[in-house]
Amino acid sequence: MRIDWPSYFILMAKVAALRSGCNSRPTGAVIVKNKRIIATGFNGTLPGQPQCTDKGPSFCYRRSVGGPEDDKYNVCPGLHAEANAINQAARYGISIDGCEIYCTLSPCYVCLKNIASVGIGRVYFEYRYESSDSERDKIWGDFESVGLQGTEIQLFQNTLNYVFANLNKITSLRRNLGSN
């Protein structure tokens, strides 16, 4: 079976999202160059800071302090998955110019601008961001306004089947290659 690479990288972004400290929308992102993952990110607070998930499955810091929906990113202590992936690359001196980013959720407008400014040219995402503010959602979905290409893709069942069928086979066990 051939790997469907975009679907595979969405799967890897979903794995990154497992580390999310956000109870509201756990998200993940991977930055890819030449079919190699070079940075990962998930949404959550700064390293070493308590996560919302640490305080229980329904805790949200922004909501707990009465932060309004329309100003949520100025009140939430978390970083978005895309920002965390970009920051990880910067921290380790990895150039991401010319890369692609795969996200579990289409990026917010601030992240779109950051993605474009570091030279990433294409954004793949599994789900489109939807909120109670449809006008804001349109702006956030306008990839072309910041010079990006955005593509919504789905995680294909054949990719999941391939990964799950081979997960316990290809990582550690010796393959039967004949004698010696």
Accessible surface in RSA format (square Angstrom, percent):
REM  Atomic radii and reference values for relative SASA: ProtOr
REM  Chains: A
REM  Algorithm: Lee & Richards
REM  Probe-radius: 1.40
REM  Slices: 20
REM RES _ NUM      All-atoms   Total-Side   Main-Chain    Non-polar    All polar
REM                ABS   REL    ABS   REL    ABS   REL    ABS   REL    ABS   REL
RES MET A   1   124.47  64.5  43.62  28.9  80.85 192.5  49.62  42.2  74.85  99.2
RES ARG A   2   207.40  87.1 191.31  97.5  16.09  38.3  85.49 116.8 121.91  73.9
RES ILE A   3    35.06  20.0  23.37  17.4  11.69  28.2  23.61  17.0  11.45  31.1
RES ASP A   4    43.12  30.2  36.90  36.7   6.21  14.7  15.35  36.1  27.76  27.7
RES TRP A   5    82.14  33.0  81.41  39.4   0.73   1.7  70.92  37.8  11.22  18.2
RES PRO A   6    43.27  31.5  43.27  39.4   0.00   0.0  43.27  35.7   0.00   0.0
RES SER A   7     0.11   0.1   0.00   0.0   0.11   0.3   0.05   0.1   0.07   0.1
RES TYR A   8    55.85  26.1  55.85  31.8   0.00   0.0  20.05  15.1  35.80  44.1
RES PHE A   9     3.73   1.9   3.73   2.3   0.00   0.0   3.73   2.3   0.00   0.0
RES ILE A  10     0.00   0.0   0.00   0.0   0.00   0.0   0.00   0.0   0.00   0.0
RES LEU A  11    16.31   9.1  16.31  11.7   0.00   0.0  16.31  11.5   0.00   0.0
RES MET A  12    44.34  23.0  41.36  27.4   2.98   7.1  19.24  16.4  25.10  33.2
RES ALA A  13     0.00   0.0   0.00   0.0   0.00   0.0   0.00   0.0   0.00   0.0
RES LYS A  14    68.39  33.4  63.99  39.3   4.40  10.5  39.12  35.2  29.27  31.2
RES VAL A  15    75.94  50.0  73.34  66.4   2.60   6.3  73.82  64.1   2.12   5.7
RES ALA A  16    11.44  10.5   3.90   6.0   7.54  17.2  11.06  15.6   0.38   1.0
RES ALA A  17    13.57  12.5  10.51  16.2   3.06   7.0  10.78  15.2   2.80   7.4
RES LEU A  18   148.66  82.8 116.33  83.2  32.33  81.3 120.52  84.6  28.14  75.7
RES ARG A  19   173.52  72.9 152.84  77.9  20.67  49.2  56.04  76.6 117.48  71.2
RES SER A  20    14.75  12.5   0.57   0.8  14.18  32.7   0.57   1.2  14.18  19.9
RES GLY A  21     3.07   3.8   0.00   N/A   3.07   3.8   1.48   4.1   1.59   3.6
RES CYS A  22    34.18  25.9  29.08  32.4   5.10  12.0   8.90  22.6  25.28  27.3
RES ASN A  23    43.57  30.0  15.10  14.6  28.48  68.6   9.40  22.6  34.18  33.0
RES SER A  24    58.97  49.8  26.45  35.3  32.52  74.9  19.89  42.4  39.08  54.8
RES ARG A  25    88.55  37.2  84.82  43.2   3.73   8.9  38.74  52.9  49.81  30.2
RES PRO A  26    77.31  56.3  61.50  56.1  15.81  57.5  61.50  50.8  15.81  98.2
RES THR A  27    16.92  12.0  16.92  17.2   0.00   0.0  11.55  15.5   5.38   8.1
RES GLY A  28     0.41   0.5   0.00   N/A   0.41   0.5   0.00   0.0   0.41   0.9
RES ALA A  29     0.00   0.0   0.00   0.0   0.00   0.0   0.00   0.0   0.00   0.0
RES VAL A  30     0.64   0.4   0.64   0.6   0.00   0.0   0.64   0.6   0.00   0.0
RES ILE A  31     0.00   0.0   0.00   0.0   0.00   0.0   0.00   0.0   0.00   0.0
RES VAL A  32     1.90   1.2   1.57   1.4   0.33   0.8   1.57   1.4   0.33   0.9
RES LYS A  33    77.73  37.9  73.57  45.1   4.17   9.9  47.83  43.1  29.90  31.9
RES ASN A  34   130.52  90.0  98.91  95.6  31.62  76.1  34.30  82.5  96.22  93.0
RES LYS A  35   121.23  59.1 104.20  63.9  17.02  40.5  63.60  57.2  57.63  61.4
RES ARG A  36   172.37  72.4 168.21  85.7   4.16   9.9  48.64  66.5 123.73  75.0
RES ILE A  37    64.67  36.8  36.07  26.9  28.60  68.9  36.07  26.0  28.60  77.6
RES ILE A  38    46.05  26.2  28.96  21.6  17.09  41.2  35.82  25.8  10.23  27.8
RES ALA A  39     3.78   3.5   0.00   0.0   3.78   8.6   3.69   5.2   0.09   0.2
RES THR A  40    54.37  38.7  50.83  51.5   3.53   8.4  29.39  39.5  24.98  37.8
RES GLY A  41     1.83   2.3   0.00   N/A   1.83   2.3   1.83   5.0   0.00   0.0
RES PHE A  42    42.83  21.4  42.83  26.5   0.00   0.0  42.83  26.0   0.00   0.0
RES ASN A  43    16.07  11.1  16.07  15.5   0.00   0.0   4.34  10.5  11.73  11.3
RES GLY A  44     4.80   5.9   0.00   N/A   4.80   5.9   4.29  11.8   0.51   1.2
RES THR A  45    16.69  11.9   8.24   8.4   8.45  20.1   8.24  11.1   8.45  12.8
RES LEU A  46    96.05  53.5  95.81  68.5   0.24   0.6  95.81  67.3   0.24   0.7
RES PRO A  47   108.83  79.3  81.40  74.2  27.43  99.7  92.85  76.7  15.98  99.3
RES GLY A  48    84.54 104.2   0.00   N/A  84.54 104.2  42.16 115.7  42.37  94.9
RES GLN A  49    98.48  55.1  90.30  66.0   8.18  19.5  14.22  30.3  84.27  63.9
RES PRO A  50    84.64  61.7  71.54  65.2  13.10  47.6  76.64  63.3   8.00  49.7
RES GLN A  51    37.78  21.1  36.17  26.4   1.61   3.8  20.59  43.8  17.18  13.0
RES CYS A  52    18.47  14.0  15.88  17.7   2.59   6.1   1.72   4.4  16.75  18.1
RES THR A  53    57.69  41.0  40.11  40.7  17.58  41.9  31.03  41.7  26.66  40.3
RES ASP A  54   101.08  70.8  62.87  62.6  38.21  90.3  26.58  62.6  74.50  74.3
RES LYS A  55   129.99  63.4  97.10  59.6  32.89  78.3  50.50  45.5  79.48  84.7
RES GLY A  56    24.27  29.9   0.00   N/A  24.27  29.9  22.37  61.4   1.90   4.3
RES PRO A  57   128.45  93.6 106.66  97.2  21.78  79.2 112.02  92.5  16.43 102.1
RES SER A  58   107.30  90.7  78.22 104.4  29.07  67.0  48.49 103.3  58.81  82.4
RES PHE A  59    54.02  27.0  46.59  28.9   7.43  19.3  52.94  32.1   1.09   3.1
RES CYS A  60    21.98  16.6  17.71  19.8   4.27  10.0   4.85  12.3  17.13  18.5
RES TYR A  61    90.38  42.2  90.38  51.4   0.00   0.0  50.75  38.1  39.64  48.9
RES ARG A  62    20.25   8.5  19.42   9.9   0.83   2.0   1.03   1.4  19.22  11.6
RES ARG A  63   134.51  56.5 114.06  58.1  20.45  48.7  55.65  76.1  78.86  47.8
RES SER A  64    68.69  58.0  25.06  33.4  43.64 100.5  32.51  69.2  36.19  50.7
RES VAL A  65    81.64  53.7  45.62  41.3  36.02  86.8  54.14  47.0  27.50  74.6
RES GLY A  66    61.40  75.7   0.00   N/A  61.40  75.7  35.30  96.9  26.10  58.5
RES GLY A  67    10.57  13.0   0.00   N/A  10.57  13.0   4.30  11.8   6.26  14.0
RES PRO A  68    69.59  50.7  59.58  54.3  10.01  36.4  69.59  57.5   0.00   0.0
RES GLU A  69    65.73  37.7  59.58  45.1   6.15  14.6  41.94  81.1  23.79  19.4
RES ASP A  70   120.47  84.4  90.30  89.9  30.17  71.3  36.63  86.2  83.84  83.6
RES ASP A  71    55.64  39.0  52.12  51.9   3.52   8.3  17.39  40.9  38.25  38.1
RES LYS A  72    25.15  12.3  24.70  15.2   0.45   1.1  10.67   9.6  14.48  15.4
RES TYR A  73    87.67  40.9  65.26  37.1  22.42  58.3  56.96  42.8  30.72  37.9
RES ASN A  74   126.00  86.9  89.98  87.0  36.01  86.7  22.45  54.0 103.55 100.1
RES VAL A  75    40.65  26.7  27.73  25.1  12.92  31.1  32.26  28.0   8.39  22.8
RES CYS A  76    52.61  39.8  40.79  45.5  11.81  27.8   5.42  13.7  47.18  50.9
RES PRO A  77    58.37  42.5  36.86  33.6  21.51  78.2  48.97  40.4   9.40  58.4
RES GLY A  78    23.11  28.5   0.00   N/A  23.11  28.5   8.12  22.3  15.00  33.6
RES LEU A  79    53.00  29.5  50.88  36.4   2.12   5.3  52.53  36.9   0.47   1.3
RES HIS A  80    43.26  23.6  41.00  28.5   2.26   5.8  30.71  31.7  12.55  14.6
RES ALA A  81     0.66   0.6   0.60   0.9   0.06   0.1   0.60   0.8   0.06   0.2
RES GLU A  82    10.88   6.2  10.88   8.2   0.00   0.0   0.14   0.3  10.74   8.8
RES ALA A  83    18.08  16.6  16.02  24.7   2.05   4.7  18.05  25.4   0.02   0.1
RES ASN A  84    29.17  20.1  25.73  24.9   3.44   8.3   7.19  17.3  21.98  21.2
RES ALA A  85     0.00   0.0   0.00   0.0   0.00   0.0   0.00   0.0   0.00   0.0
RES ILE A  86    18.38  10.5  18.04  13.4   0.34   0.8  18.04  13.0   0.34   0.9
RES ASN A  87    71.65  49.4  67.81  65.5   3.84   9.2  23.02  55.4  48.63  47.0
RES GLN A  88    64.76  36.2  60.39  44.1   4.36  10.4  18.26  38.9  46.50  35.3
RES ALA A  89     0.43   0.4   0.43   0.7   0.00   0.0   0.43   0.6   0.00   0.0
RES ALA A  90    75.09  69.0  47.93  74.0  27.16  61.8  57.13  80.5  17.96  47.6
RES ARG A  91   176.96  74.3 140.14  71.4  36.82  87.7  47.85  65.4 129.11  78.2
RES TYR A  92   148.34  69.3 119.60  68.0  28.74  74.8  88.74  66.7  59.60  73.5
RES GLY A  93    70.91  87.4   0.00   N/A  70.91  87.4  37.46 102.8  33.45  74.9
RES ILE A  94    67.41  38.4  56.40  42.0  11.02  26.6  60.63  43.7   6.78  18.4
RES SER A  95    79.56  67.2  58.18  77.7  21.38  49.2  54.33 115.7  25.23  35.4
RES ILE A  96    12.50   7.1  10.13   7.5   2.37   5.7  10.13   7.3   2.37   6.4
RES ASP A  97    90.04  63.1  86.90  86.5   3.14   7.4  22.50  52.9  67.54  67.4
RES GLY A  98    57.50  70.9   0.00   N/A  57.50  70.9  32.63  89.6  24.87  55.7
RES CYS A  99     1.91   1.4   0.00   0.0   1.91   4.5   0.35   0.9   1.56   1.7
RES GLU A 100    54.84  31.5  54.84  41.5   0.00   0.0  14.82  28.7  40.03  32.7
RES ILE A 101     0.00   0.0   0.00   0.0   0.00   0.0   0.00   0.0   0.00   0.0
RES TYR A 102     6.05   2.8   6.05   3.4   0.00   0.0   0.00   0.0   6.05   7.5
RES CYS A 103     1.05   0.8   1.05   1.2   0.00   0.0   1.05   2.7   0.00   0.0
RES THR A 104    12.27   8.7  10.99  11.1   1.28   3.1  10.61  14.2   1.66   2.5
RES LEU A 105    26.72  14.9  26.14  18.7   0.58   1.5  26.14  18.4   0.58   1.6
RES SER A 106     5.99   5.1   3.40   4.5   2.59   6.0   0.05   0.1   5.94   8.3
RES PRO A 107     1.13   0.8   0.00   0.0   1.13   4.1   1.02   0.8   0.11   0.7
RES CYS A 108     8.96   6.8   5.32   5.9   3.64   8.5   2.17   5.5   6.78   7.3
RES TYR A 109    55.24  25.8  55.06  31.3   0.18   0.5  33.10  24.9  22.14  27.3
RES VAL A 110    91.03  59.9  90.27  81.7   0.76   1.8  90.27  78.4   0.76   2.1
RES CYS A 111     4.48   3.4   4.19   4.7   0.29   0.7   0.52   1.3   3.95   4.3
RES LEU A 112     0.00   0.0   0.00   0.0   0.00   0.0   0.00   0.0   0.00   0.0
RES LYS A 113   100.17  48.9  95.01  58.3   5.16  12.3  50.94  45.9  49.22  52.4
RES ASN A 114    61.64  42.5  61.48  59.4   0.15   0.4   7.16  17.2  54.48  52.7
RES ILE A 115     0.00   0.0   0.00   0.0   0.00   0.0   0.00   0.0   0.00   0.0
RES ALA A 116    31.42  28.9  14.30  22.1  17.12  38.9  15.57  21.9  15.85  42.0
RES SER A 117    91.01  76.9  49.63  66.2  41.38  95.3  50.06 106.6  40.95  57.4
RES VAL A 118    49.35  32.5  33.51  30.3  15.84  38.2  41.72  36.3   7.63  20.7
RES GLY A 119    25.97  32.0   0.00   N/A  25.97  32.0  18.63  51.1   7.34  16.4
RES ILE A 120     2.51   1.4   0.00   0.0   2.51   6.0   0.00   0.0   2.51   6.8
RES GLY A 121    39.02  48.1   0.00   N/A  39.02  48.1  32.41  89.0   6.61  14.8
RES ARG A 122    69.95  29.4  69.76  35.6   0.19   0.5  19.33  26.4  50.62  30.7
RES VAL A 123     0.00   0.0   0.00   0.0   0.00   0.0   0.00   0.0   0.00   0.0
RES TYR A 124    27.11  12.7  27.11  15.4   0.00   0.0   6.46   4.9  20.65  25.5
RES PHE A 125     0.71   0.4   0.71   0.4   0.00   0.0   0.71   0.4   0.00   0.0
RES GLU A 126     6.72   3.9   6.72   5.1   0.00   0.0   0.00   0.0   6.72   5.5
RES TYR A 127   118.26  55.2 117.91  67.1   0.35   0.9  83.33  62.6  34.93  43.1
RES ARG A 128   110.66  46.5  99.10  50.5  11.56  27.5  46.29  63.3  64.37  39.0
RES TYR A 129    11.42   5.3   8.57   4.9   2.85   7.4   8.04   6.0   3.38   4.2
RES GLU A 130   123.15  70.7 117.25  88.7   5.90  14.0  37.75  73.0  85.39  69.7
RES SER A 131    30.70  25.9   1.15   1.5  29.56  68.1  12.84  27.3  17.86  25.0
RES SER A 132   109.32  92.4  62.35  83.2  46.98 108.2  58.70 125.0  50.63  70.9
RES ASP A 133    57.23  40.1  52.30  52.1   4.94  11.7  19.02  44.8  38.21  38.1
RES SER A 134    71.59  60.5  68.22  91.0   3.37   7.8  41.25  87.8  30.34  42.5
RES GLU A 135   108.40  62.2 107.25  81.1   1.15   2.7  58.13 112.4  50.27  41.0
RES ARG A 136    36.71  15.4  34.05  17.4   2.67   6.3  30.08  41.1   6.63   4.0
RES ASP A 137    25.17  17.6  17.16  17.1   8.01  18.9  13.61  32.0  11.56  11.5
RES LYS A 138   137.31  67.0 121.15  74.3  16.17  38.5  88.24  79.4  49.07  52.3
RES ILE A 139    97.40  55.4  94.04  70.1   3.36   8.1  97.38  70.1   0.02   0.1
RES TRP A 140    22.17   8.9  21.62  10.5   0.55   1.3  11.33   6.0  10.84  17.6
RES GLY A 141    23.33  28.8   0.00   N/A  23.33  28.8   9.03  24.8  14.30  32.0
RES ASP A 142    62.33  43.7  56.87  56.6   5.47  12.9  17.03  40.1  45.30  45.2
RES PHE A 143    14.46   7.2  12.46   7.7   2.00   5.2  12.46   7.6   2.00   5.7
RES GLU A 144   150.13  86.2 132.30 100.1  17.82  42.4  47.27  91.4 102.85  84.0
RES SER A 145    64.26  54.3  21.47  28.7  42.79  98.6  34.38  73.2  29.88  41.9
RES VAL A 146    30.82  20.3  11.32  10.3  19.49  47.0  20.65  17.9  10.16  27.6
RES GLY A 147    67.61  83.4   0.00   N/A  67.61  83.4  37.05 101.7  30.56  68.4
RES LEU A 148     4.91   2.7   1.64   1.2   3.28   8.2   2.34   1.6   2.58   6.9
RES GLN A 149   105.71  59.1 101.86  74.4   3.85   9.2  37.16  79.1  68.54  52.0
RES GLY A 150    34.02  41.9   0.00   N/A  34.02  41.9   0.02   0.1  33.99  76.1
RES THR A 151    37.83  26.9  34.68  35.2   3.15   7.5  34.40  46.2   3.43   5.2
RES GLU A 152    80.42  46.2  55.67  42.1  24.75  58.9  16.27  31.5  64.15  52.4
RES ILE A 153    24.61  14.0  19.61  14.6   5.01  12.1  24.61  17.7   0.00   0.0
RES GLN A 154    83.69  46.8  82.31  60.2   1.38   3.3  48.80 103.9  34.89  26.5
RES LEU A 155    30.06  16.7  10.74   7.7  19.32  48.6  10.74   7.5  19.32  52.0
RES PHE A 156    97.83  48.9  95.81  59.3   2.01   5.2  97.83  59.3   0.00   0.0
RES GLN A 157   114.42  64.0 106.65  77.9   7.77  18.5  53.68 114.3  60.74  46.1
RES ASN A 158    75.56  52.1  71.41  69.0   4.16  10.0  31.41  75.6  44.16  42.7
RES THR A 159     0.00   0.0   0.00   0.0   0.00   0.0   0.00   0.0   0.00   0.0
RES LEU A 160    37.49  20.9  37.49  26.8   0.00   0.0  37.49  26.3   0.00   0.0
RES ASN A 161    81.08  55.9  74.74  72.2   6.34  15.3  28.86  69.5  52.22  50.5
RES TYR A 162    66.09  30.9  60.44  34.4   5.65  14.7  31.90  24.0  34.19  42.1
RES VAL A 163    25.81  17.0  22.03  19.9   3.78   9.1  25.33  22.0   0.49   1.3
RES PHE A 164   132.83  66.5 113.37  70.2  19.46  50.6 114.82  69.6  18.01  51.5
RES ALA A 165    57.37  52.7  40.75  62.9  16.62  37.8  52.59  74.1   4.78  12.7
RES ASN A 166    30.94  21.3  30.94  29.9   0.00   0.0   0.96   2.3  29.99  29.0
RES LEU A 167   100.19  55.8  95.87  68.6   4.32  10.9  96.53  67.8   3.67   9.9
RES ASN A 168   112.34  77.5  98.08  94.8  14.26  34.3  43.20 104.0  69.14  66.8
RES LYS A 169   118.18  57.7 113.71  69.8   4.47  10.6  67.99  61.2  50.20  53.5
RES ILE A 170    83.90  47.7  59.04  44.0  24.86  59.9  59.69  43.0  24.21  65.7
RES THR A 171    96.80  68.8  62.19  63.1  34.60  82.5  54.93  73.8  41.87  63.3
RES SER A 172   101.98  86.2  62.77  83.8  39.22  90.3  44.61  95.0  57.37  80.4
RES LEU A 173   123.93  69.0 112.09  80.2  11.84  29.8 113.59  79.8  10.34  27.8
RES ARG A 174   227.11  95.4 188.95  96.3  38.16  90.9  76.27 104.2 150.84  91.4
RES ARG A 175   147.63  62.0 135.73  69.2  11.90  28.3  54.47  74.4  93.16  56.5
RES ASN A 176   145.64 100.4 107.51 103.9  38.14  91.8  41.81 100.6 103.83 100.4
RES LEU A 177   156.45  87.1 119.35  85.4  37.09  93.2 127.23  89.4  29.21  78.6
RES GLY A 178    57.26  70.6   0.00   N/A  57.26  70.6  36.19  99.3  21.06  47.2
RES SER A 179   110.11  93.0  74.35  99.2  35.77  82.4  49.94 106.4  60.17  84.3
RES ASN A 180   195.62 134.9 110.84 107.1  84.77 204.1  61.90 149.0 133.72 129.2
END  Absolute sums over single chains surface
CHAIN  1 A    10820.6       8388.2       2432.5       5815.8       5004.8
END  Absolute sums over all chains
TOTAL         10820.6       8388.2       2432.5       5815.8       5004.8
